[in-house]
Amino acid sequence: MPAVSIKNLRKTYESGAQALKGVDLTVEEGEFFALLGPNGAGKTTLIAILSGLALKSEGAVRVFDASIDEDPNLAKTYIGLVPQEFNFNIFEKVIDIVTTQAGYYGIPHTVALKDAEPILKVLDLWEKRDQKAMALSGGMKRRLMIARALIHHPRLLLLDEPTAGVDVELRRSMWDFLRERNAAGTTIILTTHYLEEAEQLCKRVAIINHGQIVVNEPTSDLIKRHGDQRLEDIFISLIQKDAQTNV
């Protein structure tokens, strides 16, 4: 069973702008999958629809065995979302932000406290658990959002620019953490502007532009097909070529 199955997904805003134009996409369970594209290509819209934060105009979306139309609440339990922007209460303590999130999924507070400890420890946040979020560095806030997304043990982790503004050393430590989560069975979909990140982490890559998927194949095959160029160079070339086609 695929982790994500998307068929003919379309999103048209009230202004008439088409963000998604018939996207078909399958992500297999256990994959570490990159969804790449320039700003405005449709990545964030797709992630928002998948996670229940935005409504689609047409199409079918399933998360494991749950349709987002027929059983949206079940679909949401499968997903942990790490958004691009910080969206927690900076005046709350770290531990409270994580355990409150668990409560939304019906997890008792005592269980959430127990489950939070190993997650916060591996993300180097345990010693900061009683501090208010406003006291954290930017990198720690990023890790806090990952901890919050993982507290209900989701089968699918959606990462929208999770290392934006994070220094190189911390980015590499987050890579190691995400590899471990993926190896333990968590399916991960990553959007990032750091193409090195996608090349290092993701076994498969899809590139979206102008609301349509223009590439979807194993990362190694894509690189080999382009003469072993860096993914960043391949991405730029494909986006430029697509822009010329859509003139």
C-alpha positions in Angstrom: 0.0 0.0 0.0 1.4 3.4 -0.9 2.0 6.0 1.8 0.5 8.6 -0.5 -1.6 8.3 -3.6 -2.5 11.4 -5.5 -4.6 11.4 -8.7 -5.5 14.3 -10.9 -5.1 16.8 -8.1 -6.1 20.3 -9.0 -6.3 23.5 -7.0 -7.8 26.7 -8.4 -8.0 29.8 -6.1 -10.9 32.2 -6.1 -8.7 34.6 -8.1 -8.6 32.1 -10.9 -5.0 31.2 -10.3 -4.2 27.5 -10.8 -1.8 26.2 -8.2 -2.0 22.6 -9.2 -3.0 21.3 -12.7 -3.7 17.6 -12.5 -0.9 16.2 -10.3 -0.4 12.5 -10.2 2.0 11.3 -7.5 2.7 8.1 -5.6 5.0 7.8 -2.6 5.7 4.3 -1.4 5.7 3.4 2.3 9.2 3.8 3.7 10.5 6.1 1.0 12.5 9.2 1.7 11.0 11.4 -1.1 12.0 14.9 -2.3 9.4 17.3 -3.7 11.3 20.1 -5.3 10.4 23.2 -7.3 10.9 26.9 -7.5 8.9 29.4 -5.4 5.2 29.4 -6.5 5.5 26.0 -8.2 2.8 24.3 -6.1 4.9 22.5 -3.4 3.4 24.1 -0.4 -0.2 23.9 -1.8 0.3 20.2 -2.4 1.6 19.7 1.2 -1.3 21.8 2.6 -3.9 19.7 0.8 -2.2 16.5 1.9 -2.2 17.5 5.5 -5.7 18.9 5.6 -4.8 22.6 5.8 -6.2 23.5 2.4 -9.1 22.2 0.3 -8.5 20.7 -3.2 -10.6 21.7 -6.2 -10.5 18.3 -7.9 -8.9 14.9 -7.6 -8.3 12.1 -5.2 -5.8 11.9 -2.3 -5.2 8.9 0.0 -2.8 8.6 2.9 -2.2 4.9 3.5 -5.7 3.5 3.7 -7.5 6.8 4.3 -9.1 9.1 1.8 -8.8 12.7 2.8 -12.4 13.2 1.6 -14.0 10.1 3.2 -11.9 9.8 6.4 -10.0 13.0 6.9 -9.5 12.5 10.6 -7.9 9.1 10.2 -5.7 10.5 7.4 -4.5 13.3 9.8 -3.5 10.8 12.4 -1.0 9.2 10.0 0.7 12.6 9.3 3.3 14.6 11.2 3.7 18.1 9.6 6.7 20.4 10.0 5.7 23.6 8.3 8.0 26.2 6.9 7.0 28.9 9.3 7.2 28.7 13.1 3.6 28.4 14.4 3.8 27.6 18.1 3.2 29.9 21.1 6.6 31.3 21.9 5.5 32.0 25.5 4.8 28.3 26.2 7.4 25.9 27.6 9.0 23.4 25.2 7.6 20.4 27.0 4.1 21.9 27.0 4.2 22.6 23.2 5.0 19.0 22.6 2.5 17.4 25.1 -0.3 19.7 24.1 0.1 18.5 20.5 -0.2 15.0 21.7 -3.5 15.8 23.4 -5.0 16.7 20.0 -4.5 13.0 19.1 -6.1 11.7 22.3 -2.8 10.8 23.9 -3.1 11.2 27.7 -0.7 13.7 29.3 1.2 11.2 31.3 1.8 9.1 28.2 2.8 12.2 26.2 5.4 13.2 28.9 6.9 9.7 28.7 7.0 9.7 24.9 8.4 13.3 24.7 11.5 12.4 26.7 13.3 10.3 24.1 12.3 12.6 21.2 13.5 15.7 22.9 16.7 14.0 24.0 17.6 12.8 20.5 16.9 16.4 19.2 19.1 17.9 22.0 16.1 19.7 23.5 15.6 17.8 26.7 17.7 20.2 28.8 15.6 23.0 27.4 12.2 21.4 28.1 11.2 23.9 30.8 12.3 26.9 28.9 9.9 29.1 27.0 10.2 28.6 23.2 11.1 32.3 22.8 14.4 31.6 24.5 15.4 29.0 21.8 17.7 29.7 18.9 16.4 29.4 15.4 17.8 26.0 15.0 16.3 24.8 18.2 12.9 26.1 17.2 13.2 24.0 14.0 14.0 20.9 16.0 11.1 21.7 18.4 8.7 21.7 15.4 10.1 18.2 14.4 9.6 17.0 18.0 6.0 18.3 18.0 5.3 16.6 14.7 6.6 13.2 15.9 4.9 13.1 19.3 1.9 11.0 18.0 4.2 8.6 16.2 3.1 9.4 12.6 3.7 7.0 9.8 4.3 9.9 7.4 6.4 13.0 8.1 6.0 16.1 5.9 8.9 18.4 6.1 8.5 21.8 4.4 11.9 23.5 4.3 12.9 22.1 7.7 16.5 23.4 7.7 15.8 26.9 6.4 18.1 29.3 8.3 19.9 26.5 10.1 23.7 26.5 10.1 25.7 23.8 8.3 26.7 21.8 11.4 23.1 21.6 12.8 21.8 20.8 9.3 24.0 17.7 9.1 22.9 16.5 12.5 19.3 16.9 11.4 20.1 14.8 8.3 21.4 12.0 10.5 18.3 12.2 12.7 16.0 12.0 9.7 17.9 9.1 8.2 17.4 7.2 11.4 13.7 8.0 11.5 13.4 6.8 7.9 15.4 3.7 8.6 13.0 2.9 11.5 10.1 2.9 9.0 8.8 6.5 8.8 8.0 7.7 5.3 9.3 11.2 4.7 8.4 13.8 2.1 10.9 16.7 2.1 10.6 20.0 0.3 13.8 22.0 0.3 15.7 24.7 -1.6 19.0 23.0 -0.5 19.4 20.7 -3.4 22.4 19.0 -1.8 20.1 18.0 1.0 17.7 16.2 -1.4 20.6 14.6 -3.2 22.1 13.2 0.0 18.9 12.1 1.7 16.2 11.2 -0.8 16.0 8.0 -2.9 13.4 9.5 -5.2 12.8 13.0 -6.4 9.8 14.7 -8.1 10.1 18.2 -9.5 7.0 20.4 -9.8 6.8 23.5 -11.8 3.7 25.6 -12.8 1.5 23.2 -10.9 2.6 20.1 -12.8 5.1 17.3 -12.1 7.9 17.5 -14.7 10.2 14.8 -13.3 9.5 11.9 -11.0 12.2 9.2 -10.8 14.9 7.7 -8.5 17.5 10.3 -7.6 20.4 8.1 -8.8 18.7 7.5 -12.1 18.1 11.2 -12.7 21.7 12.1 -11.9 23.0 9.3 -14.1 20.7 10.3 -17.0 22.2 13.8 -16.9 25.8 12.7 -17.0 26.4 12.6 -13.2 25.8 16.3 -12.8 24.9 17.6 -9.4 21.2 17.6 -8.6 21.3 21.4 -8.3 22.6 21.8 -11.9 20.0 19.3 -13.2 17.2 21.2 -11.4 18.2 24.6 -12.8 18.4 23.1 -16.3 15.0 21.4 -16.1 13.3 24.5 -14.7 14.8 26.7 -17.4 13.8 24.3 -20.1 10.2 24.1 -18.7 10.0 27.9 -18.5 10.9 28.1 -22.2 8.2 25.5 -23.0 5.6 27.5 -21.1 6.4 30.8 -22.7 
